[in-house]
Amino acid sequence: MAQDGTGQNGAGQGDTGHGGDRPYGSWPYGNGPHGWGGWGGGGGWTPPPSPPKPGVIPLAPLRTSDILNGAFSTISRHWKQLLGTALAVYAAAALLMAGAALVAYAAVSDHLRTIFGDRGDTEPPWAEIRPVVIAFACFWLFGMVLLIISNTAIQAACPAVVRQAVLGRPITIGQVARTAGSRLASVLGASFLTFLTALPPLALFVLGCVGLLFVPSGADDWPFEGPRWLLPVGFLGALALVPLSTWLWIRFSLAPAVAVIESSGPITALRRSAELVRGAWWRIFGVSLLGTVLAGMAGALIQQIVNVVGMTGGQLGLTTDGSVIRPSQLLTFLAGYLVVALVAGVISQVVTATFPQLVLNLLYVDQRLRNENLGPTLAHAAGL
């Protein structure tokens, strides 16, 4: 494939004229992992210059610090887009959950009144309890599906932000929403297929937990009669399958980024992720695990700071004058604290949901920088 002096071929020359809307996958590959430096005009070798950095990362193979700093920089530069998208997704999910709760309550309200009404010592019949159990199960299942879709929407939004953050270009909440919405089905399919790799050990673990019911509580006292082999088979089988599931999970961990940035379907995204991860499994595992731990620590720290500051400030405000606490003061303090705690909870959730995904997206870019010489292509697209 013929290339010009910038490392681009003819198919990629129009990328800078479209505002960077075309995904990385539509840009050409380079011809090797070393895109900067070369032989000087006098015939001698010149050391490679520092790679350009139009956005949050340098356009060269990344170190772990570059990836983590790039993820933090993406959050600091595009927090409005990330927070706005997350708020919109979770607010829509909350409204749908509230509507589902109202529907479920309306469907079984008569049964609830019968069950919790004054019945004396008589137990309610199963015919009254069964509709309530079914309604609760349907509501719980709806909530789980809604949570999965919400988290998948965040997964689809992060690559859209990273794509522009790497190039140093702005992006609006509307652009993030359109990109995430158009690729939501592919990301959902790839995430579901990846989840299937974790299903066997999870099912065996649940089987082992069921086997705990048959563990004797005394020498000759068994709470239930049943197969006693469930406990060892379940836990040992889950333990044996965890390494394989972990290997497959990391192998397919770049699939959401591929599905959005390269506009691929679920199966193609999984295959492409496996290709990119090949030869770098341990590095991707370590960096992604570090990103997840840092996100969890940051989320817990935010919550702890809010709890300490809110409670301390409230106590000072309620006791400085030495008088008896009035109900209005207490209600004002509780309302303010709940609002602050809610905002902090949302911010904590956004950090824990987005930071690990940003790390994985930058690992995807790093693998292409290392193996496909994407650096000169991105520099050209950034207008350098």
N, C-alpha and C positions, 0 to 999 in steps of 0.2 A: 504494500500500500504506500503510494508515494506521499512524502511529507515535505512541507516547506521548512524554512529555516527556523521557525518557532516551534517545531515539533508537532504541528497540526497537519491534518490532511484536509482535503477539500470539503469533506462533509461537515467540518466543525467551524468553518469560517463565519457562518451566520449567527453564531451563538451570542456574540457580544451585541448584536443588534436587536435582540429580543428581550432585553432587560433581565437576562438570566433566568427566564421562565423554563427553559428546557432543562431536563434533568441531566445528571452526570452521565446516565446511560446513553443519552443521545450524543454525547461528545465522544470523539475518537480516543482510542487507547494510544499510549505512547509506545516507544520501542525499547524500553528498558527501565530499570529502577533508578537510574542516575540521570536526572534531567538538567543538572546545573553544572557549569564549569566545562573544561575541555582543553584543547590545545590552542595556545596563543598564536597570534598572527606571525610572530618571529620564529615559529617552529618549536618553541619550548612549551612545556606543560605549565599552565597557570592554575593556581589553587582555585577551587570552586568558590564563588562568592556566597554570601549568606542568602538563603532562599527568601523570596519575597513573602510578605505577610499582609495580604490585603484585608484579612478579616481576623478571626479569633485564633487561627493556627498558622504556623509557617507552612508553605507549600512544599514540604519535603517529608521523608519518613519521620514519624513523630515519636518522641520519647513519652514515657508515662506521664511526666510532669506536663508536657505539652497538651496531652489529651485532657487531663484534669483541669488545667488552667483554661483550656478552650471551652470545656463544659461550664465552668464558673463564669467565664467571660460571656458566653452565650446567654446565660441567665441574667447577668447584669445588664447586657445591652438590649435584650429582647424580653425583659420580664413582663412588659405590658402585653405582648403577644401571647406569651406562655400562660400568664396568669389570667388574661382575658379569655383565652380559649378554654382553660380548665374551669373557670367560673361558669362559662356558658354551658359546658358539658355537664358539670355536676349540678347546676341549677335546673337544667332540663331533666336530668335524672331524678332529682328530688321532687319536682312537680309530678312526674309520671308515677313515682312511688306514692305520693300523697293521693293521686287519683286512684291508683290501684287499691290503696288502703280503704278509701271511701267505698269503692265498689265491693270489696270483700266484706266490709262491715254491713253494707246494705243487704248483701246476699244472706248473711247469717245472723242478723240482728235479733230476729225472733228466737232463734236457737240459743243465742247468748243470754237473753233475758230468762229463758227457761232454765238454763244451766246454773246461772248465778243468782236466780231469784230465791225467795224464801221457800225452801223445800223441806225444811226440818232436817231430819236425819236420813232421809231417803236419797239415794244416789241417782243422778240423772241417767236416763237410759242411753244406750249406745246410739240409738237412732237420732238422738239430739246432739251427741258429741261428734259423730262422724262428719256432718257437714262443716263443723267448725275446724276439724283437723284437716279436711280437704282444702278448705279456703285458706288456712294458714300455710299449708304446703304449696299451694299455687302462688300465694303472695311471696313466699320465700324464694321459690324458683324464679319468679318474675324479677325479684330483686337481684338474684345472682346473675341472670342473663343481662340485666341492665347495667350491673357493675362491670361485667366483662366488656360490654360494648363501650362503656364510658372510658375504661382504661385503654381499650383499643383505639379509641378516638384520640387520646393523648399520645399513644404510640405513633399514630399516623401524623399528628401535628408536629412532633419533634423533628423528624427529618426535613419537613418543609422549612422550619426555622433554621436548622443547621445548614441546609443548602445555601441559603443567602448569607448566613453568618460567616461561613468560610470565605465567601467572596467579598465580604465587607459591604453588603448591600442591605438597605432597609426592606422590611416586609410588614404589611399591615395585618391586622386580625382577620379582615375579610379574605385576604389571600391565603392565610393559614387555614381558615375554615374551608375555603373552596378546595384547596389541595387535599386536606385531610378527608373531606367528604367524598371526593372523587376516588380516593384510594382506600377508603374504609373497608370495603368488602374484601379486597385483596389482603390487607393487613389482618383482618379478622380471620380469613381462611388460613393464612400462614401461622397465626398465633394458635388457632385451634389444632392444626396438625402438629405443631410443636408441643402443645399441651398433651397430646396423645402419647408422646414419649415418656411423660411423667405419670401417666395413668396406671400402668401395671404396678410399680412399687407403691403408689398411693392406695390402690385397691387392696394389695396384700397387707399394708399397714392397718387399714380399716378392718380387714379380716382378723389380724392379730388382736386388735382392740376388742372385737367381738369375742375372741377366745378368752379374754380376761374374765368374762362372765362365768367361765367354767373352771376357774382356778379355785381350789379348795380353800375355804377360810378357816378350816380347822382340820383335825386329823381325819375325821370321817364325815365332815360337813361339806356338802356341795350345794351351792345355791341353786344351780340348774343342772339338769341332765342334758348332755349333748356331747358333741365331738371335742375331745380334749386336745386334739392335735392342731386345732386352729391357731393357738398361741405361738408354738414354735414355727410352724410352717409360715404363718403370716409375717412375723417379725423377721425371721431369717431370710425368707424370700424377698422381702422388701429391701433388706440390707444388701442382699446379693445383686439386686437389680439397680440399686442407686448409682453405681459407677457407670453403667451403660446409659442410663437415662441422663445423667449429668453430661456425658460425652456427647450424646445426641442433642441435648438442650443447647450447649455451647456451639455445636456445629451448625445449628439453625438459628442462632441468636441474632445474626445480621439480616435475617429475612425481612423484618418490617422496614428497615432502611432500604433494602433492595426494592421492595414492593412499591415504595413511595418514590424514591429517587430515580429508579430505572423503569418505573411504570410496568412492573412485572406482575404476572398472576401468582397465586399462592405456590403452586408446584415449582414454577420457574424460580421464584424467590428462594425457596428452600434449596434448590440445586445450586443456585448462584451463591448463596450463603455458605454452603458446604465447600464450594470451590475457593471462596475467599479465605475461609478459616483454615484450609489445608496447610499444614506446616507451621501454623501459629496458634494452635489450640491452647497451649498452656499460657501464652501471653494474653490472649483474649479472655481466658478464664480468670486470670489473676487481676487484670485491669478492671474487668466488669465487676468482679467480686469486690474490689476496692471501692469502686464507684457506688455500689449498693450499700456497703458499710458506711461510707462517708455520708450518703444521703440519709440513712437511718439515724446516724448520730446527729446530723444537722436538724432533722425533724424533731428528734427528742429534745435537743437543746432549745429550740424555739419554744416548744411547749413548756419546758421547765422554766425558762426565763419569764414567760407570760404568767405562769402560776405564781412564781415568787414575787415578781413585781406587782402583779394584780392584788395578791393577798396582802402584801406589806403596805402598799399604797392605800388599800381600802381600810386596813386597821388603823393607820395613821390618821386618815381622814375622819374616821368614826370616833376617835378617842382624843383628839388634840384639845378639845374644849373642856374635857372632863365631865361633861354632862351625860345624862342618860341618852342612849341611842334611840332616836326616833324611828318609827317604821318607814317614814319617807326616805330617811338617810339610808336605811338598810336596803330598801328597794332600789334606790338610785345606784348604790354600790353594786348590788347584784346584777342589775341591768347592764351597767357599764362593763363589769367584769365578763359577763356572758358575751357581750358584743366583741370585746377584745379577744376573748378565748376563741370565739368562732372565727374571727379573722385570722388569728394565729394558727388555728387548726387548718384552715384552708391553705394558708401559705405553707405550712408543714406538709400537707398532702401534695401540694404542687411540687415542692422540692423532692419529696420521696418518689413521686411518680415520674418526674421529668428528668432529674439528674442522671439516674442510671441509663435512661434511654438516650440522653445526649452523649454519654460516654460511649455507648454502643454505636451510635451514628458516627462519631468521630473515629472509632475503631474501623468502621467500614471505609471511611475516607482514607485512613492510614493504610489499610491493606491495598487500596487502589493506588495510593502514592508509592508504596513499596514495590508492587508487582506489575503495575500497568502504566507507570510514568505519567500519572495524572497531573503532576505539578505544573509543567509547562502549559497544559491544556487549561487548567484553572486560572493560571496567571493571564493567559490570553483572554479568557472569558471575563476576568476582572478588569480588563483594560490596561494591564501593566505592560 
